[in-house]
Amino acid sequence: MNEWPEQPEGARPMRHVQRRPQGPQSSQYQQGYDQGQAYNPNFTQAQATGYDSGYSTGQVYGSPQGGRGHGGPGGPAGPGTRPAGAAPDWRKRIKVGSIVLVAGVLAWGIGTYAWASSQMRNEVDLSKVIERPAEGDCTTYLIVGSDSREGMSAEEKKKLHTGSAEGKRTDSMMILAACSSGNTMVSLPRDSWVTIPNFVGSESGKAFPARGGSKLNAAYAMDGPELLVRTVEFNTGLRIDHYAEIGFAGFANIVDALGGVEMNIEKGFKDKKSGADFQAGKQTLDGEQALAFVRTRYAFAESDLARTKNQQKFLSALANQAATPGTILNPFALYPTLGAGLDTLIVDKDMSLWDLGQMFFAMKSISGGDGKSMNMPIAGSAPQGSLKWDMPKVKQLVEQIKNDEPVTVTSDR
């Protein structure tokens, strides 16, 4: 008969033995046995302290819930997680900051360009000008200062010594040729004796015969900018690409918006009609003074010829101050300057803000010594106290501009 042998005497059942940690945590570990709880073979020190090694749930050590994380002591850090105490990634911060800055500058620039473009008065239609010369290699601008008093109060007219004449006439005219060989500014005295050719009315669309000899400023009085461009092109043979005109108020406002324009006046002069009263030397002219400076003619023996030289000097100085980073990149200077001039600046329909900027930079280069300024060559006097052009020199000057050659022609007056 097969029976299990009896248990040897003295044998005792072996109890499950677990080692208890030594030290301060032993009291926490004890609570699995004490505090009246039943023995739980799965109760561990980790559960008592809130730490889970991952073994009890089948997890891989260092990856709670099977994912990538900090992983506990010694565990690898997950992607995008910077270890405690590590230095920040400055290259990344600089890169992100640069992108944000560039995006902000672009947005500001695009917004400014769109706003300024909407303020421009593209009113002159050069497509109405007939029998135009062929295009040359340079970009040519006809820049006109008119005596328009549009938008001026009676007090402003008195302050600026403009008088109260109705309508508007040309007060100054000049051709600016922007060429790769060098920029040239040529003043056209308004008393120049020229032929006013046949033309088509800018408003009526009617054809008009040639008017013969007359002063240049009469063309503007007859039919405005379109006939003025037609007359300049007919008498010079030079095609005008763009037209820009500004009145008294706009001119003075631009100067004031810039905080004045610095000029070096070689010889002092006074003129009651224009309000000019200048001492010799370097000085900053405000809008009122600037307008008096460019309009004065009776204080000079050369009258209109001396005035055109002053106009060139001032416009170059104005462009030199306006076309600087301090104005263009500073919204507190740029917006008042644009706002002061654009709503009174009349340009042709094809002229963009970019073209206008190119015109200013071309004028600036002349003041910096990279270009040439002169009066249209004069041969002597003509009827009605006018001035006769030196046509051989005029023809040579025009050919040099057309062919983008350095201008060698000079004017004696």
Secondary structure, DSSP 8 states (H G I E B T S, - for coil): --------TT------------STTHHHHHTTTSTT----TT--HHHHHT---STTTT--TT-GGGS-S--STT----TT---TT----HHHHHHHHHHHHHHHHHHHHHHHHHHHHHH-EEEE-GGG--S-----SSEEEEEEEE---TT--HHHHHHTT----SS--EEEEEEEEE-TT-EEEEE--TTBEEEE--EE-TTT--EE---EEEETHHHHHHHHHHHHHHHHHHHH-----EEEEE-HHHHHHHHHHTT-EEEEESS-EEETTTTEEE-SEEEEE-HHHHHHHHH--TTSTTTHHHHHHHHHHHHHHHHHHHSSHHHHS-HHHHHHHHHHHHTTEEEETT--HHHHHHHHHHHHHHHTTSEEEEE--EEEEEGGGEEEE-HHHHHHHHHHHHTT---------
